[in-house]
């Protein structure tokens, strides 16, 4: 993937991450560090222009962590939208790692768990034109 950004996000997804960062989450160890990395390294694109192989909010994704078995989950914002065994929350370290990744991308974020590997994005709302535009996100300044 030479020349490509490590993470690609829609304006909407970037704005969600920025909002979480501004609220200073106190979740799992390493969550805020990964959140900051995602915000700094993200390539922000309009929802209409994002490639269908990129994990966005509400995408159904096939992935695995380390050498574990392949899993299929829908990436959701938080516990209120979670369905056990069917979803993964953006507020979890694994869910945050998935956002902005592409098909066949491997990303190491936690030495204990091993890298997360995206096999494929099975469904993406933007690819099916199900997402409404809400304007453009402002880049996070880390304050």
Backbone as a printed PyTorch tensor [residue, N CA C, xyz], in Angstrom:
tensor([[[  0.8240,  -1.1950,   0.0000],
         [  0.0000,   0.0000,   0.0000],
         [  0.8640,   1.2520,   0.0000]],

        [[  1.9160,   1.2630,  -0.7390],
         [  2.7770,   2.4230,  -0.7720],
         [  2.0150,   3.6380,  -1.2830]],

        [[  2.2490,   4.7570,  -0.6230],
         [  1.6060,   5.9860,  -1.0360],
         [  0.2190,   6.1920,  -0.4550]],

        [[ -0.4010,   5.1580,   0.0640],
         [ -1.7520,   5.2680,   0.6130],
         [ -1.6740,   5.5580,   2.1130]],

        [[ -2.6370,   6.3150,   2.6120],
         [ -2.7090,   6.5820,   4.0450],
         [ -2.9970,   5.2760,   4.7740]],

        [[ -2.5100,   5.1680,   6.0050],
         [ -2.7460,   3.9530,   6.7690],
         [ -4.2270,   3.7730,   7.0870]],

        [[ -4.9340,   4.8860,   7.3050],
         [ -6.3580,   4.8400,   7.6240],
         [ -7.0990,   5.8430,   6.7500]],

        [[ -8.2720,   5.4640,   6.2730],
         [ -9.1120,   6.3470,   5.4720],
         [-10.4630,   6.4290,   6.1640]],

        [[-10.9710,   7.6430,   6.3250],
         [-12.2480,   7.8240,   7.0170],
         [-13.1220,   8.8400,   6.3190]],

        [[-14.4170,   8.6570,   6.5000],
         [-15.3620,   9.6650,   6.0270],
         [-15.3290,  10.8410,   7.0020]],

        [[-15.8200,  11.9830,   6.5510],
         [-15.9510,  13.1490,   7.4270],
         [-16.7310,  12.7880,   8.6870]],

        [[-17.8040,  12.0600,   8.5000],
         [-18.6850,  11.6890,   9.6210],
         [-17.9460,  10.8230,  10.6410]],

        [[-17.2390,   9.7940,  10.1750],
         [-16.5200,   8.9110,  11.0900],
         [-15.4050,   9.6580,  11.8150]],

        [[-14.7180,  10.5370,  11.0980],
         [-13.6610,  11.3380,  11.7110],
         [-14.2520,  12.2430,  12.8000]],

        [[-15.4030,  12.8400,  12.5240],
         [-16.0610,  13.7130,  13.5030],
         [-16.4600,  12.9240,  14.7510]],

        [[-16.8970,  11.6940,  14.5750],
         [-17.2410,  10.8370,  15.7180],
         [-16.0020,  10.5980,  16.5740]],

        [[-14.8870,  10.2410,  15.9290],
         [-13.6450,  10.0130,  16.6760],
         [-13.1830,  11.2840,  17.3830]],

        [[-13.2930,  12.3940,  16.6990],
         [-12.8900,  13.6730,  17.2870],
         [-13.7330,  13.9740,  18.5290]],

        [[-15.0340,  13.6960,  18.4530],
         [-15.9070,  13.8990,  19.6080],
         [-15.5270,  13.0090,  20.7790]],

        [[-15.1810,  11.7670,  20.5070],
         [-14.7360,  10.8510,  21.5640],
         [-13.4480,  11.3750,  22.1850]],

        [[-12.5160,  11.8440,  21.3550],
         [-11.2390,  12.3610,  21.8580],
         [-11.4420,  13.5880,  22.7420]],

        [[-12.3460,  14.4600,  22.3430],
         [-12.5890,  15.6760,  23.1260],
         [-13.2190,  15.3540,  24.4780]],

        [[-13.9220,  14.2220,  24.5650],
         [-14.5360,  13.8070,  25.8240],
         [-13.5290,  13.0850,  26.7250]],

        [[-12.3080,  12.8800,  26.2110],
         [-11.2230,  12.2150,  26.9510],
         [-11.6700,  10.8690,  27.5270]],

        [[-11.7900,   9.8550,  26.6950],
         [-12.2620,   8.5460,  27.1610],
         [-11.2920,   7.9200,  28.1590]],

        [[-11.8250,   7.1280,  29.0550],
         [-10.9850,   6.4430,  30.0410],
         [-11.1980,   4.9370,  29.9350]],

        [[-11.2790,   4.4380,  28.7280],
         [-11.5470,   3.0220,  28.4910],
         [-10.3270,   2.1390,  28.6640]],

        [[-10.2360,   1.1230,  27.8230],
         [ -9.1570,   0.1520,  27.8910],
         [ -7.7900,   0.8220,  27.7870]],

        [[ -6.7940,   0.1660,  28.3730],
         [ -5.4260,   0.6580,  28.2910],
         [ -5.0250,   0.7710,  26.8210]],

        [[ -4.5010,   1.8950,  26.4400],
         [ -4.0630,   2.1080,  25.0700],
         [ -5.1240,   2.6910,  24.1530]],

        [[ -6.3740,   2.8120,  24.6200],
         [ -7.4460,   3.2960,  23.7650],
         [ -7.1860,   4.7310,  23.2950]],

        [[ -6.8500,   5.6210,  24.2300],
         [ -6.6620,   7.0180,  23.8410],
         [ -5.4540,   7.1800,  22.9220]],

        [[ -4.3960,   6.4040,  23.1540],
         [ -3.2240,   6.4690,  22.2750],
         [ -3.5850,   6.0450,  20.8520]],

        [[ -4.3640,   4.9770,  20.7280],
         [ -4.7910,   4.5240,  19.4070],
         [ -5.7400,   5.5400,  18.7720]],

        [[ -6.6140,   6.1160,  19.5680],
         [ -7.5320,   7.1360,  19.0750],
         [ -6.7530,   8.3280,  18.5090]],

        [[ -5.7610,   8.7690,  19.2490],
         [ -4.9310,   9.8890,  18.7940],
         [ -4.2000,   9.5270,  17.4980]],

        [[ -3.6710,   8.3180,  17.4080],
         [ -2.9930,   7.8560,  16.1930],
         [ -3.9360,   7.8710,  14.9930]],

        [[ -5.1380,   7.3740,  15.1860],
         [ -6.1320,   7.3480,  14.1020],
         [ -6.4610,   8.7620,  13.6290]],

        [[ -6.6180,   9.6830,  14.5730],
         [ -6.9650,  11.0570,  14.2170],
         [ -5.8380,  11.7560,  13.4730]],

        [[ -4.6160,  11.4960,  13.8530],
         [ -3.4670,  12.1550,  13.2390],
         [ -3.1530,  11.5590,  11.8650]],

        [[ -3.3060,  10.2490,  11.7110],
         [ -2.8950,   9.5850,  10.4780],
         [ -4.0200,   9.3700,   9.4700]],

        [[ -5.2190,   9.7990,   9.7870],
         [ -6.3490,   9.5370,   8.8940],
         [ -6.3350,  10.4210,   7.6620]],

        [[ -6.7080,   9.8260,   6.5570],
         [ -6.9820,  10.5560,   5.3240],
         [ -8.5000,  10.7090,   5.2850]],

        [[ -9.0010,  11.9440,   5.3520],
         [-10.4370,  12.1900,   5.4250],
         [-10.9800,  12.4260,   4.0220]],

        [[-12.0280,  11.6850,   3.6740],
         [-12.6400,  11.8130,   2.3540],
         [-14.1600,  11.9430,   2.4940]],

        [[-14.7910,  12.5000,   1.4730],
         [-16.2500,  12.5780,   1.4520],
         [-16.8270,  11.1710,   1.3990]],

        [[-17.9610,  10.9880,   2.0330],
         [-18.6030,   9.6720,   2.0680],
         [-18.8570,   9.1240,   0.6690]],

        [[-19.1790,  10.0150,  -0.2660],
         [-19.4620,   9.5700,  -1.6350],
         [-18.2060,   9.0480,  -2.3410]],

        [[-17.0350,   9.4240,  -1.8540],
         [-15.7820,   9.0680,  -2.5180],
         [-15.0170,   7.9330,  -1.8400]],

        [[-15.4800,   7.4750,  -0.6890],
         [-14.7380,   6.4420,   0.0320],
         [-14.8620,   5.0970,  -0.6850]],

        [[-13.7610,   4.4050,  -0.7640],
         [-13.7330,   3.1050,  -1.4330],
         [-14.5520,   2.0890,  -0.6310]],

        [[-15.2410,   1.2120,  -1.3070],
         [-16.1030,   0.2200,  -0.6410],
         [-15.3120,  -0.8260,   0.1350]],

        [[-14.0010,  -0.8310,   0.0140],
         [-13.1710,  -1.7850,   0.7480],
         [-12.6980,  -1.2400,   2.0920]],

        [[-13.1520,  -0.0320,   2.4830],
         [-12.7400,   0.6080,   3.7320],
         [-13.8070,   0.3870,   4.8030]],

        [[-13.3670,   0.0570,   6.0300],
         [-14.2790,  -0.1270,   7.1580],
         [-14.7410,   1.2430,   7.6490]],

        [[-16.0480,   1.4780,   7.6020],
         [-16.6710,   2.7000,   8.1240],
         [-17.6490,   2.2950,   9.2260]],

        [[-18.2210,   3.2920,   9.8930],
         [-19.2340,   2.9800,  10.9140],
         [-20.3840,   2.2090,  10.2730]],

        [[-20.8570,   1.2080,  10.9640],
         [-21.9570,   0.3390,  10.5570],
         [-21.5930,  -0.6130,   9.4180]],

        [[-20.3070,  -0.7220,   9.1180],
         [-19.8610,  -1.7140,   8.1350],
         [-19.8860,  -3.1020,   8.7670]],

        [[-20.1520,  -4.0860,   7.9510],
         [-20.0370,  -5.4880,   8.3460],
         [-18.6610,  -5.9270,   7.8640]],

        [[-17.8220,  -6.4070,   8.7820],
         [-16.4360,  -6.7040,   8.4310],
         [-16.0280,  -8.0970,   8.9040]],

        [[-15.2400,  -8.7640,   8.0890],
         [-14.6580, -10.0630,   8.4420],
         [-13.2070,  -9.7860,   8.8130]],

        [[-12.8190, -10.1630,  10.0440],
         [-11.4910,  -9.8380,  10.5580],
         [-11.0610, -10.8800,  11.5920]],

        [[ -9.8050, -10.7620,  11.9950],
         [ -9.3420, -11.5710,  13.1230],
         [ -8.2900, -10.7990,  13.8840]],

        [[ -8.0860, -11.2000,  15.1310],
         [ -7.0810, -10.5890,  15.9840],
         [ -6.0260, -11.6480,  16.2780]],

        [[ -4.7770, -11.3090,  15.9810],
         [ -3.6910, -12.2650,  16.1660],
         [ -3.8960, -13.4800,  15.2720]],

        [[ -3.7130, -14.6510,  15.8540],
         [ -3.9150, -15.9050,  15.1250],
         [ -5.2820, -16.5150,  15.4100]],

        [[ -6.1860, -15.6950,  15.9550],
         [ -7.5210, -16.1780,  16.3110],
         [ -8.3580, -16.5220,  15.0860]],

        [[ -9.5480, -17.0040,  15.3640],
         [-10.4480, -17.3780,  14.2640],
         [-11.0140, -16.1290,  13.6050]],

        [[-11.4940, -16.2910,  12.3760],
         [-12.1120, -15.1890,  11.6480],
         [-13.4550, -14.8670,  12.2820]],

        [[-13.7340, -13.5870,  12.4520],
         [-14.9690, -13.1050,  13.0410],
         [-15.6850, -12.2090,  12.0410]],

        [[-16.9860, -12.1150,  12.1600],
         [-17.7770, -11.1810,  11.3440],
         [-18.6490, -10.3620,  12.2790]],

        [[-18.4350,  -9.0650,  12.2710],
         [-19.2020,  -8.1500,  13.1140],
         [-19.5260,  -6.8750,  12.3600]],

        [[-20.5620,  -6.1940,  12.8470],
         [-20.9030,  -4.8610,  12.3570],
         [-20.3120,  -3.8710,  13.3530]],

        [[-19.5910,  -2.8630,  12.8670],
         [-18.9660,  -1.8550,  13.7240],
         [-20.0070,  -0.8130,  14.1180]],

        [[-20.2620,  -0.7010,  15.4250],
         [-21.2820,   0.2240,  15.9380],
         [-20.6440,   1.2080,  16.9140]],

        [[-21.3680,   2.2870,  17.2150],
         [-20.8150,   3.3510,  18.0430],
         [-20.6200,   2.9550,  19.5030]],

        [[-21.5760,   2.3120,  20.1160],
         [-21.4270,   2.0190,  21.5380],
         [-22.3570,   0.9390,  22.0260]],

        [[-22.3360,   0.7470,  23.3360],
         [-23.0590,  -0.3360,  23.9820],
         [-24.5580,  -0.3280,  23.6830]],

        [[-25.1510,   0.8310,  23.5170],
         [-26.5910,   0.9090,  23.2670],
         [-26.9720,   0.2610,  21.9440]],

        [[-26.0250,   0.1680,  21.0190],
         [-26.3020,  -0.4130,  19.6970],
         [-25.7320,  -1.8200,  19.5400]],

        [[-25.0580,  -2.3150,  20.5690],
         [-24.4210,  -3.6210,  20.4700],
         [-25.4260,  -4.7650,  20.5490]],

        [[-25.1590,  -5.7860,  19.7800],
         [-25.8930,  -7.0400,  19.8360],
         [-24.8150,  -8.1170,  20.0070]],

        [[-24.8380,  -8.7940,  21.1270],
         [-23.7940,  -9.7660,  21.4480],
         [-23.6300, -10.7770,  20.3200]],

        [[-22.3830, -10.9250,  19.8990],
         [-22.0570, -11.8790,  18.8460],
         [-22.2460, -11.3570,  17.4340]],

        [[-22.8630, -10.1730,  17.2860],
         [-23.1230,  -9.6310,  15.9500],
         [-22.4580,  -8.2880,  15.6940]],

        [[-22.0700,  -7.5960,  16.7700],
         [-21.5000,  -6.2620,  16.6170],
         [-20.2070,  -6.1240,  17.4150]],

        [[-19.4450,  -5.1000,  17.0710],
         [-18.2770,  -4.7160,  17.8530],
         [-18.3360,  -3.2060,  18.0160]],

        [[-18.0610,  -2.7240,  19.2060],
         [-18.1880,  -1.3010,  19.5160],
         [-16.9360,  -0.5200,  19.1350]],

        [[-17.1490,   0.6760,  18.6000],
         [-16.0580,   1.6040,  18.3210],
         [-15.3550,   1.9970,  19.6200]],

        [[-16.0370,   1.8610,  20.7300],
         [-15.4600,   2.2290,  22.0210],
         [-14.5950,   1.1230,  22.6120]],

        [[-14.4310,   0.0310,  21.8600],
         [-13.4870,  -1.0160,  22.2580],
         [-12.2080,  -0.8290,  21.4580]],

        [[-11.1150,  -1.3320,  21.9770],
         [ -9.8250,  -1.2130,  21.2980],
         [ -9.8610,  -1.8880,  19.9280]],

        [[-10.4540,  -3.0730,  19.8460],
         [-10.5320,  -3.7770,  18.5630],
         [-11.4240,  -3.0350,  17.5680]],

        [[-12.5510,  -2.5210,  18.0300],
         [-13.4450,  -1.7730,  17.1510],
         [-12.7820,  -0.5210,  16.6180]],

        [[-12.0780,   0.1900,  17.4970],
         [-11.3600,   1.3870,  17.0700],
         [-10.2780,   1.0300,  16.0560]],

        [[ -9.5820,  -0.0720,  16.2860],
         [ -8.5350,  -0.4920,  15.3470],
         [ -9.1110,  -0.7370,  13.9560]],

        [[-10.3070,  -1.2970,  13.8690],
         [-10.9170,  -1.6300,  12.5800],
         [-11.3020,  -0.4010,  11.7540]],

        [[-11.7590,   0.6590,  12.4080],
         [-12.2490,   1.8220,  11.6840],
         [-11.1560,   2.4160,  10.7960]],

        [[-11.4620,   2.5630,   9.5130],
         [-10.5230,   3.1610,   8.5780],
         [ -9.5820,   2.1850,   7.8980]],

        [[ -9.6260,   0.9060,   8.3140],
         [ -8.7840,  -0.1000,   7.6660],
         [ -9.4330,  -0.5540,   6.3650]],

        [[ -8.6510,  -1.2350,   5.5170],
         [ -9.1240,  -1.7210,   4.2100],
         [ -9.0630,  -3.2350,   4.1440]],

        [[ -9.7000,  -3.7830,   3.1140],
         [ -9.5880,  -5.2210,   2.8260],
         [ -8.1210,  -5.6230,   2.8160]],

        [[ -7.8280,  -6.7560,   3.4480],
         [ -6.5060,  -7.3820,   3.4670],
         [ -5.4360,  -6.5490,   4.1640]],

        [[ -5.8330,  -5.5570,   4.9640],
         [ -4.8590,  -4.7500,   5.7130],
         [ -4.5930,  -5.3890,   7.0630]],

        [[ -3.3470,  -5.3210,   7.5070],
         [ -2.9300,  -5.8150,   8.8100],
         [ -2.4030,  -4.6190,   9.5920]],

        [[ -2.8290,  -4.4950,  10.8490],
         [ -2.4080,  -3.3680,  11.6780],
         [ -2.1100,  -3.8640,  13.0830]],

        [[ -0.9080,  -3.5750,  13.5760],
         [ -0.5180,  -3.9410,  14.9390],
         [ -0.7540,  -2.7610,  15.8620]],

        [[ -1.5550,  -2.9700,  16.8800],
         [ -1.8560,  -1.9020,  17.8300],
         [ -1.6470,  -2.3360,  19.2650]],

        [[ -1.5280,  -3.6430,  19.5180],
         [ -1.3620,  -4.1650,  20.8780],
         [ -0.5160,  -5.4300,  20.7990]],

        [[  0.7010,  -5.3640,  21.3330],
         [  1.6390,  -6.4900,  21.2510],
         [  1.0910,  -7.7510,  21.9230]],

        [[  0.2810,  -7.5910,  22.9620],
         [ -0.2720,  -8.7450,  23.6780],
         [ -1.2930,  -9.5110,  22.8360]],

        [[ -2.1370,  -8.8040,  22.0930],
         [ -3.2050,  -9.4500,  21.3330],
         [ -2.7880,  -9.8350,  19.9240]],

        [[ -1.7470,  -9.2320,  19.4280],
         [ -1.3530,  -9.4810,  18.0450],
         [ -2.0680,  -8.5300,  17.1120]],

        [[ -1.6880,  -8.5320,  15.8420],
         [ -2.2640,  -7.5780,  14.8930],
         [ -3.7160,  -7.9120,  14.5500]],

        [[ -4.4510,  -6.8860,  14.1510],
         [ -5.7970,  -7.1010,  13.6220],
         [ -5.6510,  -7.1690,  12.1000]],

        [[ -6.3260,  -8.1380,  11.5130],
         [ -6.2780,  -8.3480,  10.0670],
         [ -7.6870,  -8.2600,   9.5210]],

        [[ -7.8990,  -7.3620,   8.5680],
         [ -9.1900,  -7.2770,   7.8970],
         [ -9.1260,  -8.1720,   6.6720]],

        [[-10.0240,  -9.1380,   6.6000],
         [-10.1280,  -9.9850,   5.4180],
         [-10.9040,  -9.2260,   4.3500]],

        [[-12.1150,  -8.7960,   4.7160],
         [-12.9230,  -8.0530,   3.7460],
         [-14.0540,  -7.2910,   4.4270]],

        [[-14.4690,  -6.2180,   3.7670],
         [-15.6500,  -5.4630,   4.1740],
         [-16.8130,  -6.0960,   3.4230]],

        [[-17.7130,  -6.7320,   4.1620],
         [-18.8270,  -7.4510,   3.5610],
         [-19.9780,  -6.5140,   3.1960]],

        [[-20.1080,  -5.4410,   3.9630],
         [-21.1600,  -4.4500,   3.7140],
         [-20.6480,  -3.1070,   4.2080]],

        [[-20.8880,  -2.0590,   3.4470],
         [-20.5190,  -0.7090,   3.8470],
         [-21.6820,   0.2180,   3.4810]],

        [[-22.2250,   0.9580,   4.4520],
         [-23.3840,   1.8220,   4.1760],
         [-23.1280,   2.8380,   3.0630]],

        [[-21.9480,   3.4180,   3.0150],
         [-21.6420,   4.4210,   2.0000],
         [-21.6920,   3.8290,   0.5950]],

        [[-21.2860,   2.5970,   0.4520],
         [-21.3000,   1.9370,  -0.8590],
         [-22.7320,   1.7440,  -1.3590]],

        [[-23.6760,   1.6390,  -0.4210],
         [-25.0830,   1.4850,  -0.7880],
         [-25.8520,   2.8000,  -0.6720]],

        [[-25.1170,   3.9170,  -0.5710],
         [-25.6980,   5.2680,  -0.5010],
         [-26.7280,   5.4060,   0.6200]],

        [[-26.4300,   4.8150,   1.7830],
         [-27.3470,   4.8980,   2.9160],
         [-26.9710,   5.9790,   3.9190]],

        [[-25.9080,   6.7180,   3.6640],
         [-25.4330,   7.7070,   4.6210],
         [-25.7300,   9.1080,   4.1040]],

        [[-26.2510,   9.9520,   4.9870],
         [-26.5770,  11.3320,   4.6440],
         [-25.3790,  12.2110,   4.9900]],

        [[-25.0460,  13.1600,   4.1580],
         [-23.9270,  14.0650,   4.4060],
         [-24.3050,  15.0870,   5.4750]],

        [[-23.3960,  15.2920,   6.4320],
         [-23.6210,  16.2600,   7.5070],
         [-22.6100,  17.3970,   7.4730]],

        [[-21.8830,  17.5630,   6.3800],
         [-20.8790,  18.6230,   6.3140],
         [-19.4890,  18.0450,   6.4830]],

        [[-18.5250,  18.8870,   6.7550],
         [-17.1310,  18.4670,   6.8250],
         [-16.6030,  18.5340,   8.2460]],

        [[-15.7840,  17.5660,   8.6150],
         [-15.1850,  17.5080,   9.9460],
         [-13.9740,  18.4310,  10.0110]],

        [[-13.7360,  18.9990,  11.1670],
         [-12.5270,  19.7830,  11.3950],
         [-11.4310,  18.8430,  11.8940]],

        [[-10.1990,  19.0560,  11.4430],
         [ -9.0960,  18.2030,  11.8610],
         [ -8.8190,  18.4130,  13.3310]],

        [[ -8.5830,  17.3050,  14.0610],
         [ -8.3250,  17.3330,  15.4880],
         [ -6.9470,  17.9040,  15.7650]],

        [[ -6.8410,  18.7710,  16.7240],
         [ -5.5640,  19.4160,  17.0670],
         [ -4.9100,  18.8170,  18.3030]],

        [[ -5.5490,  17.8650,  18.9610],
         [ -4.9540,  17.1750,  20.0990],
         [ -5.0070,  17.9070,  21.4110]],

        [[ -5.8990,  18.8590,  21.5530],
         [ -5.9820,  19.6330,  22.7930],
         [ -7.2130,  19.2770,  23.5650]]])
